[in-house]
Amino acid sequence: MAKISRRTITADDAVSEIKEHMLTLKFVLCSDEELDTAELAKMLQYVLRDWQDGRRSFAAEMLGVGLSRCLSRALLDTIEKEAQEEFGREVVPSAHGKGETSKWYVEASKRFAEQKKPWINPEPEVEIT
């Protein structure tokens, strides 16, 4: 048994199957000089996967955090778009009781809060062409 955040996890706990997807981002890499792209890709992969003193470099961690936040924002936008199509201009009383708010906004907020958020595997593959 492992103790994590005041909750004891036992062998009987159900673990959902993780579904893996490949996320590919392409950026234009600019330089005033010729680059050895094979060596640069190799070193970039090393920098992104390097593990020292119990953690990755600050830059590599921030890349993961930033990308996770972008994914979370895209997920929220997707949920909001679906809710707007479903509820249109329908309004409901606001949570504080003064005024009204869009029903799509209320429903999208609930759905986003209940949604399991995707996460990034912190060991990316690097390719520079």
Helices and strands as residue ranges (DSSP letters): E 2-4, E 7-9, H 37-49, H 58-87, E 91-93, E 100-102, H 103-114
